[in-house]
Amino acid sequence: MMEVNANTTVGSLQISTDVLCKIARQATMEIEGVAAVAPSSNSVRSAVASRIQKSVTVSLQDGVAQFRLNLVVRYGTKIPQLCERVQEAVKSTVQSMTGVTVSHVHITVVGLCGQE
């Protein structure tokens, strides 16, 4: 597990990547049209191989974060516009809550929920 480290006026601050992922997940779930944040469609194969894939991942380089999210969207939702709203929400929420710069939010739509 990686961490974001910062110095404050009275000590230091560490924010784990797990916390960054939870913030991103919550910001995503607040967007209308998102049914779920889910493991990728090939996670069944990964689980068989005893490797569970996360639905939200973050990589940090020089204190700058890049997120990858796997989404299930509701039927009838305009996917490009939804993904743009998710990207903006994740970036602004993570940056405002943690001070960590977010350079990219990559989204893969892995499922569709509703009218089949």
Steps between C-alpha positions, in 0.01 A plus 500: 500500500635838397443823684494870430730678742490866595648715769278726707595778737492263799595163350439278205198362319464170317198405289485140382403411147212299648354825633544668161317208336215520751459872435495437125245219539268714713524795261415264213198346671351846552468548123156421360520221244773302674358166612820365657874526518600143421794274425574464130322236297806277497521502881333158505805360331718694743307368799550146373869579495467621863556860403209733566500811289393827659227712353691822569877525482737791533860543401716777641800655338669803656191566712266506197219244483352311207182300560348204317133422562276222371135603479162338451262757355122515495323425174405815310786706640710695252830334573747765371330776702477277808869415484591866468294583810668214690845617393428855614348383831790269585760762413337785692404292805841336543681830448279696739502236776869406485693764308629225269514602133305266271635492145276232347187301575478202264162328479400163360129426472479129584126452527149627443223483759131507420274423207636187340 
